[in-house]
């Protein structure tokens, strides 16, 4: 879990400001201010999504420890996302992957994220709502906010084999919806 949010953002602010200022001078853009603001909003959005999953990991590990399960859920970082994992039965890993792609194109948001439990054939597709206060993520197929309760169900279904959690998540899975809102 991130506890020092402003300190984590400062290097990004400096990098983005330099990049946008340089790009705007090179390409003759009128104003780089709105672009800097949008990029910072995207950084805030990605941070909030990662925090949702990190907080769920903490809650799941506390529950696992109190139930006597020895292996905690761990985190592995990838280039475009994260993988939460723990050893499963017969030496197979149980995983929950988060993949994020939220670039800006011409100052407008393009992309989103998807969350995939290991072995699943579909994913939960989410898009950031960066103009909301606070920034939030929306489950694309259901049109609802991605909440801690939904993320907890993802962890219960993936790492706890909770059939009730899996049933509650069924309306949120979709096939090939990630590209459709931006086409």
Phi, psi and omega in degrees: 000142178272128179250341183244069185304309182300321180294325180289333183275328186308312179300324178295318180301312181298315180297312182295321179297315180296314182299312183292319179298314180297313180298319183293325178291319181292324186257003178068031178292148182288309183218128178267350183306306182299326180293319177299315180298316180296318180296320178294323177296322178293320177298317178297320180296313180297319178299318180294322178294315178298321179296321177303314181287322178296320179294321177294323177299315180299314179296318180295318180293324176297315180294319180297317180295318180290336178273356178089012177282132187278325187268120176281163173281131183244170183238133174238131179268140175239172183303314183244024180175204184219158176226120174265133186211160173202152177297140178250195179291148175059029175080002178273139179280142169262134184225155172222116186252142175241124178239127184238135173213101182227063178284160173262138176232118181054038178079001181247148179291138176218123176118198182174214180213160172221148183241125184232118171289145180304135179084353180282148179268349179226174184226167172262118182264130181231148178234144180283144172249090189275348177272357178277158176235110359282167177303140180220169178244139182247134175286116190300312186289330184261343180069024180242164180287136173288115184249169176300326179295320178294317180295321176301318177297323176300316180291320178297315181292321184280313187256347182244000181052043181272108182295326179296318177296319179298319178294319179295331181277341185311318181291347184267348181277146179210159178254127171055036177268347186301319183274334189299323182293340185249007181273000000 
